[in-house]
Each structure stands twice: as C-alpha cells, then as structure tokens.
C-alpha cells in the first residue's frame, strides 16, 4: 500500500491552514454565469475566446448545475462526517488505513448513471471513463490491495471482481485512507481548499481523463479557474492518460489572460500514465468485411459529420462490388438525450451500447473506424481498442488522437473532413492496401499499448 504513487515527492503543497471562504463566492458565481450563458469579460485573455464545441454547448446548463450540486454534496459530507466523527470505531479506521479509495462523485455528471455503477456494468455496456475506473480498480485489486470505489447515489454496497463499490455518501473525507484517487471531479479538492482541510492520506492523486473540462475551464471564466488552480494544488499529483491532455489541461488552467504564478509546480508534478487497452481476441482477417465501418463511441463525438461523407464511403465500396455497412454501437440519441440523427440509408445500423463480448464480435467483423471528432480526447480508449483488434482508426490529429498516428493510423488536420473522407475512400476502394495498413497498425499497437495490469503497476510506482 505504501508504494501506491511510489514515493512521490509532492511540490504542489497542501491546503492553507486557515479557511478560504472567499473561494465559495467566485466558484458559485462563475457556475451561475455558465448557467446563464455569460462569461467573465473583465479578466479574460485579449485573444479571441474559443467557442464551446457543440457537444459541450449542448450540455452547458446540465454541466454547470452538476458542478454546483456535486460541490454542495461535498460540503455537506465534510460537515456531516465532522459532526459524527466520534461514532466511527477503530476497526473501520484500520480498514481504511489499508484501503485504496477511488472517489468518483455523486453521479451528477451529464450522462453518468445517477444510481452509480460497478464492475457488473461492463457486461451491460458503459462509457469509456467508467470503464477505465472499473478496470484500474480491478487490476489494483488483483495485486492484493483492498480497493473501494465510492460513486453515485446507490443504496447499498456491492462486491464485484475483488472491488467494493460503495455509494459516494459513504466516503469519509476525514478518515485516514491508505491512498485516494479523485476521479475527474475536482469538487472534493475544491472543498479542501475552501475549508482549509486536507484528506488524511499519504497519497492523494487527481486522475483527469475527460476532455470536457477543457471547455468548462475556458467558458467559466477567470474566477472559476483561480478556484480550480487552488483545488488542483491540494493533490500530491495530477495523473493524465496522455501527454497531449497533460499540456492541454495546463494551458486551459493557466491561460495568458489570467493573473497567476505561471503554474510551473503544477506542470512539473503532472504525471502521464496511459490507460490500459483490453484485448478480447487475437486479431485476424478470417471474418472481417472490408466494407464494414464501426462507430464505437457516443454519437455526439462527430457522427453527424461522418454521416455527411457516408455517400462517398458507400460508393467506394459498392463501386468495386463490395458490401457497405456502418454499425453505430452506442445510444442513438447519445449520452445526453439529444436530437435523433438522420440516418443515411438502411446500411447505417444503430445497435445500441454493446457489452465487451458483443463489441468483440463487431471488432472481428469491421475494418475501419472513421472518427471526425472535434472533441479534444484525453486518450480515446475506444480508438485504441479498435487499433488493437484490427479496426483501423482514421482520425483528426487533435489532442491525444494524434498519438494514433505514431502507430500507423491515418491522421489528417483537425477539421479536414474532406481529407478524412479521401483517406477512408482510398482504403475502402483497395482492400489489399487496407490489409497492409491493418497489419502495420496491429504490429505497432501491440508494442505501444499496455494492458491494465501494466497500467496498475505504473500507478503503484509512479514517481518512484
């Protein structure tokens, strides 16, 4: 247990010794500004402000409300556990001292299951962020550690694959845990800064693997960013799944237009630990259809753009006598219940969100994943799963997706939909070229991608 996060020497510091109540007002005020579509015009950078991507603009109201609700729940939890501290027995304290605790919030994030999730959700199909938390917790449990995931508003605890899943309300912010991983929600860290308190744990990591906060940080204004900067500094380290996301988050948190100290200590203490990539089978071409495309991510991530070029892709296959199909393996209306997409023909098939076993069937059968995503992905576990199983991703060279180019996947400039369509057409029209590209991607991905056991080992030794 004492090696989790290695012997990492934190230089971010701990929270101040006196309460910082002044942080409450700007944080809530900025969240309310997002709710009403306003921005902090006085302190923003002189450069033209970036507009919210359509995915995040569509959920701005929900995201702001979720942030405030999560923050309120964290404050209540601190106060409740402070008031009931004497009720906890020694056995509970000893168990928590040996525990690796994942704090995943109360489930207010748009698209997240409010009643929580656990390891059994993998069999039903679940989002990539939740998959990563489940797989890392499970891999750490296989090393003999006691791992507890606190998340959602479930009623009771459950035990799955060696991991205990508890409701978020049972996370005791005043307990002495062996190690704590704060999963993508910064509110718990913010409350530490507000109250001038700290989690009593030898190792506290903030695990950031969601591109949503890039847009949130930009939209919410300077006061909000100042509060989050202080929150991040309460952790011993911030852990990112890619070097691209590490730099992008830093630039969003410390923009030139804000008054800050440069954040060199935050950047120096930010650590990159890539996600693991599951392998469901040894890939081969025996059952693969060279005209079938796979879409294994949420529809908000660029499916509208892909449907615009489907006629070109279909023609590339049909003109050589092939069979064209596009399988969308996700919710038809997306995570956030948006409008239904117009289907581009009977050969565009919506299967719904698939569990790993059924997704593996599609990974065996399909040949390409054409991914015109304008979202700055933190890692894109789905794209790496495709690459590891012979479904070649074609992507924009944006954020962490650029790393796929280093394993042979075709990449084009961000926003160049015509270039992406041309690259896909070339492979769909020439199965031999597609097979050669697939073999190259598979060989490189086998070397570059790690499994979750290796990722867990990296977490236990990081900084050591």
Protein Blocks (a to p, Z undefined) as FASTA:
>chain_A
ZZggpjadcfkbpadfbdcfklmmmmmmmmmmmmnopacfklmcfbdcddddfklmmmmm
mmmmmmmmmmmmmmmmmmmmmmmmmmpcfklmmmmmmpccddebjolaghiafkbpafkl
mmnopafklmmmmmmmmmmmmnopacdddedjbfbdcdeehiacddfklpcfkbccfbdc
dehiaklmmmmmmnopacddfbdcddddbfklmmmmmmnojklmmmmmmmmmmpmbdcdf
bfklmmmmmmmmmcfkbccehommmmmmpccdddddddfbdcdfklpcfkbccdfbdfkl
opmmmmmmmmmmmmmmmmnopacdddddbdfkljnopacdddebjklccebjadfklmmm
mmmmpmbdcdddfbdcfklmmlmmmmmnopacddddehjllmmmmnopacddehilmlmm
mmmmmmmmmmmlmmmmmmmmmmmmmmmpccfklmmmmmmmgoZZ
